[in-house]
């Protein structure tokens, strides 16, 4: 764990103008250092997961486009998807001889787009096919569930491939310690766990299974499952102990509190179940606050992106470095569909009121609306999706390398009962080296404010106290980068803050329209990406380089140090393809995707479009698009796209063109 000396600070003055009277705040300055000649630490990719509820949403066109955006993101930014209620998509049909046979058609329809997007599953064994299973205290239901799970696993391997499904994680029903998610008994849950485990094992012993995805801190359900798997009796085999391939739980908080509560869980496991001390861990709903659908003003902009980076940093320091935990997942549950101020990867625009509930959606807490026998809410047909800065930050995080180095100079973390404290709780930097030799540093500023309050009492509008914290969180950083093994290279900076990589700011300038036009949608597209604010050649003298940056609040800045010089050919664009849907105003929207060498390489893209009958192309994207996708509204048959890849030095690869039918 990082325990550094107090930072060397100087203070300058900054005048901040709010909707309140002007105030003067001092700007902290931190002198930092990182040495790339020291022994590196690992950088596991535990943040590359997301989730949503219910699984019915996977059948909707806007969710399916979201899946494609995930799969075509840089890295990719997200590798795993964890939906709730998947097994409610399975119907049990009675044959002529009285047997009940699963009908997998709706489940297949939901999972096919996930697989096609290249996304792996954290597959919750959650849901009740045809209402068949209502009491796992009954032996007949336990054995029937075991057979159902075996049949399910065999079907999934047959459809998506054995090797693919072996990369998935199978998990128990979500949050069985919260009644709406698990309406059965406590003992029934343990029987269900045994049956699930044995069903998966019968299909393929290599399939991974764990749980319980507990929603409450060290709940009786979590403790009971740990004890059962450690020393209990497997109901189906009579063996002592039950396999537990990972332990999952949910802690929703700001990262300083989150990692402390996770540490309590680790301490409990190691004290009371030392045999399970090395079992991998998942916090697969590591969100800042509960209630995906409750409007929160700080979700509108760069704060969620800064939260992503701070969560990575604090989990590195506490879970990975201090505790030596095998952390598989510490990631948000943020693939819902909604507006700017909801917990979403993309802001969705609909005709009329953007907050109208659509077919298949959950309530604001993620629960399925059980009171609806038939879901008669409107189905999504016309829509626009605009990437949120939090999603963009995850693409930036994919730039991080596999070897991590300690950044010295921030105030130390001080452990308390329920949190870690620091004199600079909003600031941090992650420093890594990639396999291609490039050095990547990502610094963040996530103002440490109370997220649950707001001027209107429910968080929809900022409170004066929150704005005060934001405005006194601006900081200057000086970073002494040491141990570099190259003499010349390029320094490229990519930024997300209120004025960079933040489409919501431009949307506000447009007058915050509920129904955006095709032209407005196209104007929002280039500002979805992190802004490349500078790119300059540098000389590295005596293996050192000094960097200076102003961290606005909130913000994320990635600094890429690329050794060498211009003249290297970027990869050619391949697999350029397009699909279409209808925008809010009836315009045709073309979604482009492509490949270019190995995903995750240091390559940016530019997208050009020529109207039907025109010879010349004009650029429609930002100067450097990080993800391998782009959308344009108002396209017509005969229109042509051209996509080129360029490296950070500006060298351009072979383009590819696509003519629209």
N, C-alpha and C positions, 0 to 999 in steps of 0.2 A: 504494500500500500504506500502511496506517495505521502511522505511526511517531510515537507520542505521547510526551509527557514522563511521567516517573514519577508514579504516582497519589499524591494526598495521602491518607495513611492515618491513621486512629486505630485503637486496638485496645481492645476491651472483652472481658470474660471470659464464657465460656459453659461451664457444667458439662454434660458429656455422659455418660450412663449407657449402658454397653454390657453385653454378656454377660460382659465383663471388668471389672476394678475401674474405678471412676469416675475420669475424667481431666478436667483443666481445660484448655480450649483458648482461645486468643485469637481473636476474630472480627475479621477485616479489614474496614475501611470504605474505600470508594472514592468519591471525589467526581468525578462525570462531568459532561459537558456535550455538548449537541448543538444546532446552530444551523440551523433550517429556512429561514433566509434565504440561506444559502450555495448555491452551484451544486450541484445534485444529481448523483448518479451512478446508472447504471442498476442495476436489480435483476432480472436474468434469473431465470426460474423453473426452474433446472436440477435441482432436487431432486424434481420431480414424476414419478417413475418408480419401478417396482418390477419384480420378476421372481420366477420360481419354476421348479421342475423336478420331474418331466418334464411335458410337455404333456398327458399322459394325465389329469392331475389336473383339467384343464378339463372333463372329462366327469363329474365327481363333484358331487353336490348341495351339499356344504359349500364347495367351491371356487367354484361358481356363485353361492352366496350371498355369498361374499367379494367376488366381482366386483361384485355389486350394491351392496355396502357401499362399495366404492371409487367407483363411478360416482355414488352418492348422497351422497358426502362433500362437505363445504364446499369450494367453490372451482372444481372439485373438487381435493381434496388431491393426487391422483395422476392423471396424464393418460395415461401410457404403461405398457404391460405387456410384459415380455420373457421369454417361456417358452423352455425348452430342448426339443429333440427334436420340434419341430412336425411335421417331415416324416416321422417314423416313423408318423404317423397316416394317411399316404397309401399306398394299395395300388396296385400296377401290375397290371392285368388284361390277359390276352392275348386278342385278338380272333380271329375265325375266320381272318382273313388273316395272322395272325402278328404284328400290331402290339401294342405294349404301351401301354395307355391308362390314365391315372390315374383312380382312384376317389377322389373328394374327400369322400365322405360323412362320414367320421369327422373330418376336418379341419374341415369345415363345422360339424359338431356341437360341436366344441371352440371355434371362433371366433365362432359366432353369439351366445353369451351375452356375450362380450367386446364385440362391436359393439353389442348391445342396451343394454349398460351405459354406452355412450358413451366407452369406453376405446379409445385408439389403440394401435397395435402397434409395438414394435421387433421385427421379424420376423426371427428367425435362420433362415438357410437351413441348418438343422441337422437331421440325420436321414438315413436311407437307405431310401427307399421300396422295400419288398419285397426289400431286400438287393441291389438292382440295381447299385449303384456301389461297387466295392471297390478300384479302382486308377485314379486320375486321371492316371497317367502314360500311359495308353492313349488314343490319339486318339479312338477310337470312343466311349469313355465320356465324354470331355470334351464332345464335340459333342452327345451324348445328354443330358447334364446341362444344357447351354445350352438345348436345346429344351424340356426339362422345366421349367426355371425360367421360360421365356417363357410356357409353358402355365399354370403356376402363377399368374404375375402377371396374366394375362388373366382367369383364373377369379376371382381375388380382386377385381379391378376390376368384373367383371360382377356379383358377388354383393354387394359392400359399397359399390360406387360409386367411380368414378374419382377424384373429389375427395377422398374419404375416404382411399383408399390412397395418394394423393399426399402425404398428411400423415404417413404411416408412415415408418419407417426400416427398410431391409433391411440385415441384418448377416450376416457370415460365421458359420460354425459356432463355437460358444462355445469359448474357450480352446484353440485348436489347438496351443498349445505344451505342453499337458498330455495325455499319451497316451490316457487313457480317453475323452477327448472327441474326439480326432482320431487314429484308429488308422492313418492312411495316412502317406505320406512327405511330407517338407518340400517337394520340388518339385511333388508332386501337389497340395499346398494352393494354390500359386500358379496352377497350371492351373485348379483349381476356382474360384479367385477370378475369373480372366478369363472363364470360362464363365458364372459367375453374373452378372457385370457385363453381359456382352453379352446374356444372356437377358432381364434386366430392361430393358435399353435397347431391345431389339427390341419389347417390349410397350409401353413408355412411357418416353421419354427423361427424363421428369420424376421418375421413381421414384429415390429416394436410396439409395445403397449404400456401405457402408464396412466397416471392421473393424480389426484382426482379433479384438477382444475378448480380448487377450492376458492370460493369468493370471499370468505371471511378469514381474518387473521388467526392462524393456528386453531382452526375450528375443530370441534369434535369429530367431524367427518374426516378431515385430514389426519388427525391423530389416530383414528380408528383404522384407516387404511394402512398407515405406516406400521402399526402394530400387527395388523392382519398379514401383511406381506412379509414382515420380519419373522414372526413366530406363530402366526395363526395356522389354522387347518384349511386347506383347499377343499371346498365343499364337494367338488366333482372327483378329485383324485385321492383325497385323504392324506395327501402329503403335507408336511410341515413347511409353512412358508409358501408364498405365491410370488411369481416373478413380478418385478416392478422395474421397467426399463427406463423410466424417468418419473420424476416427481413434479407435478404442475400445481401452481397456485397463482392467485391474482393479488397484486398490490397496486392500487391506483393512488398515486401521490406524486409530488414533485420529487426529483431524483434523490435529494439528500435524505428525505424521509423514506422513500421507497427502498433504497439499498439497506437502510438500517433495519427495516422490518423484514426484508429478505434475510438479513444476517441473523435475526432472531430465529427464523425458520431453520436455517442451516445449523445454528447452535443447538436447537431442539433435536434435530435429527442425529447430530453427532453425540449428544449426551445420552439420549434414550434409545437410539437405534444405530449404534456404531457400525453394525453390519451393512447399513445402507448409506454410510457417509460418502461413498464415491458414486452414488447414483446421480446421473445428470439431472439438472434442474431446468424448469421452464416457468417464467412469469409471462404467460402468453396473453395477458391483458394489462400490460405495463403502461397504462394511460395516466395522464396527469390528474384526471378526475372522472367520476362515473357519469353516466347519462349521456350517451352519444348524441341524442336529439335535443338536449337542452341548449338554447342559444347562449354562447359565451363570446363576448366581444374579442377576447384575446386569441380566439381561433382564426380571426379574420386577419391574416398577415403572417409575419415571420416568426412569431413566438413559438408555434408548434415545431418549426424547424430547429430553432435553438434548443428546445426541449429534447428533441431527438439526439442531438449531439451531446448535450449534457448528460442524458441517460447513458449513452455509450461510455462517456468519460467516467462517470461515477461507478458504473458497473465494472469497468476495467479496474479501477482503483480498489474497490471493496470486494466484490465477488470473485474476480479473477486473481488479482495480485495478493490481497490480504488473506482471503479465505482459501484460495486455490480450488474454488468450485468449478465443476464442469458445467458451464452455463450454455445450454443449448439455445434458449430463447429468452430474450427480454425485449419485448416489442409490443406495439400498440394494437388495439382492436379497432381499426379506423377505416375499414373499407365500406362503411355505410354510404348511403346516397342521400344527399341533402345540400343545403346552402353553405355559404362561406363560414357561418358561425356554428356549424355542426362538426362532429368528429368524422371527417371525410377525407379521402385522398384527392377528390376533385369536387369542385362546386358544380351542382347541377342546376340548370335553368330549364323551367317548364313553361308552357303557355299559361299566362295568368299568374296565380299565386304559386311561388316556388315551394312553399311549405305545405301544400296540399298532400296528404298521405296518398301514396300510390299502391297499386296491387302488389302484394307480396312483402310489404315492408313491416318492420317490427314497431313497437312503441318506442318512446324515447329512452327506455332503459334496456332495450334489446329483447324484451319478451315477445313471444309470438301472441298475436291477438286471438286467444282461444275462444272468445265469445262469438267469433264470426264462423258460422257453419259454412257459409260461402263468402268468399272475399269479393265483394262487389265494388271495391274502390277502383278508380280509373286506372287503366293500364298505360304505362309510359309508351308513347309513340313518337312524339316530337321533343327533342331535347338538345341541349348543348352541355358539354363537360369542359370545365377549365381547371387545370391542375392547380392544387393548393401548394403554397410554399413548403408545408410539411412534407409532402410527397417529393418535391424538388430537392429538399435537404437529404432525403434518403438516397436519391441518385448521387448527390455529392458524396455521401458517406461511402458509396460503392467505389469511390476513388481511393479510399484508404488501402494501404498495403497490408501485408501479412505479418510484418515485423514492426513492433511498437517500441517507442523510446520515451523515457520519462521526461516531461517538461518541468523544469525546476523554476521556482520563483513566485508561485502563487502562495497565499497564506495556507497553512496546513489545515487538513480536516481534523476536527475535534469531535470525538464520539460522545453522544449523549444517549439517554435511555431510548428515545424514540426518533432520533435524527442524527445527522452529522451537521456540524456547524463550521462556518468559515467566515472570515472577514470579507471575503469576496465570493459569496455563494452563487453569483450569477455568471462568473467567468471561468473559462477553461480552454485548454488546447489539447488536441490529440495529434501526436507526431508519429508517422509511420514511414517505412520504406517498402516500396513495391518490388516485385520480382523483376520488373523491367529496369530497375535501377533508379527510378524517379523517387523523390522525396515528397510526401504529401503531409501538410499540416492543416488541420481544420480547427479554427478557433470559434468560440460562440459567446454570446451574451444573452442570457435568459433571465430577465429581471425576476427577482425572488419576491413575488407578490402573492397575496391571498387570492386564489383563483375562484373561490366560491362566492365572492361578493361582487356587487356592482352598484351603480348609481340607482338602478331601479329595484334593487334587492334580489334579483334573480340572475345577475351576471350578464344580461343582454347589453348593457351599456357600462362603460368604465366608471368606476368611482374615483373621486379626487385622490384618495389615498393610493390607488393603483397607478394613476398617472404620475403622481409624485415619485413613486419608486422607479417607474420606467425612466423618467427624465433625469434622475440622479444616478442611473446605472451606466451611463456612457463612460467608456474607459479608453485609454491609450496603452498599447502594448509595444514593447521593444523586445525582439527575440534574437538572441545570439545563437545562431545555428553553427554547430561545430562538428568536426569529424566527417566532413564531406570528402568524398574520394574522387572528385572531378574538379577541373580547373575553370571550366566555362559551361554555361548553360543558359536556361531560360526560366524566368520567374513569372508565372501566370497566376493571377488572382481572380477568383470567382466569388461573387457576393450575393447574399440574400439579406435585405433589410427593407425598411419602409419604402425606399425608392429604387430598389433593385430586386429583380426576380419576384415581384409582388403584384400580381395582376389585380388584386382587390383594390389597390390604390388607384389604378387607372379606371377601374369600374366605378369608383366613387367620383372621379373626375367627370365621368360620363353622366352623372346624376343618379347613380345607383338604380339603373333600370331593372325592373322585374323581368321584362321580356327584352332580352338583348337581340339586336338585329344581326344579320350575317356580317355586316361591316364591323360592328362592335366586337363580335366574336373573333373575327380575324385580327382586329387590333390587339386583343388580349393574348393571342397566341405567342407572339415573340417575347412577351414579358413573363411568360411562365417559367422560363429557364433562368438559372443563375446568371447574373450579368458578369461577363468577362470585363472587369474594370481596368485591367492593365496587363500587359505582356511585354517584358523587356529582357534583353540579353544582359548577363552579368558575368563578371570575373570573380572567381572564388580564390581569395588570397589566404594562404596558409590554412587551407581547409575550413575557413570560416566565412560566414555571411551574416550581415545584420539586416533584420527586417523590422519595419515600423508599420503599425496599422491602428486606425481609429475604429473601435468597436462601438457602433451605434447600438441603441437598445430598442427592441431586440434585434439580433443579427447573427449571421453565420458567414464566415469567410474561409474559403479553401485556398491554400497557397501551394502551388505545384512547382517544384524545382526539377526541371528536366535536364539531364546532362546532355552535352553534345551541341550540335548546331543544325541549322536548316540543311535540307537536301535529302532527307529520308522520305521515301515514297509512302504515303498513307495507303491503307487497303482500299481496294475497289468496292463500290457499292454492289451488292448482290441481293437477289430475292425481293426487289422492290415490288410491292403489291399495294392495292388500294381496295377499300370497301366503302360503302356509302350508307348513311342514314339521313333522316329528315330533321332539320333544325327547328327551333321554336317557331320561326317565322315562315316555315315551309321551304327554306333553302336546302339545296342538296349539300351535305357535308361529306367530304372525302377524307377518310382516315388512311394515312400512309404508314407503312412499316417497311423495314429493310434490315439487311445484315451488312456488316463491314468488318471482316476479320473476326478476332476474338472479342466477344462482348466484355467490356470492362477495360479495354485498351484506351490509351490517352488520345482519343479522337473526338473531334467535334464535327457537326454536320451543318450544311446549309441546304435549304429547300427553295427551289425556284418554280414559278408557274407561268405558263403562257396560255392566254385565252384562245379559244378556237379561232383558227385563221391567222393568228399572230405568229411571226417568226421569232421574235425576241422574248426571252424569259425575264421576269423580274423577281427579285428575292422577296419571299413572303415570311421567312423565318427570321429568328435572331441571327446575328453574325456567327454565333456558335451554339448550336443545339446539342445538348448532352445526350438526351434519350434518342432511341432509334425509332421515333414515330413523330408524326405531325398531322394536324387536322386543318382543313381549309373549307370554309363555307362559301356557297355560291358558285361551285364548280359546275361545268357543263360538259356533255359529251363532246369529244374532240379536243378538250383541254389537255395540256401536257405538263407533267411534272419532271423536274430534274433534281436529283439529289447528289451531292458531292461530300466526301469526307476530307477533312483537313486536320493535320496534326497541330500541336500547339505552336510550332514554328511558322505555321501558315502554308506549309507545303500541301498541295491539293492532289487528291487521288483521282482515279478514273470515275467519271460520273455514270449514273444510270438514269434512264428516262422511262416514263410510263405515260401512255396515251389512254385517256378515259373513254370508255365505251358509253 
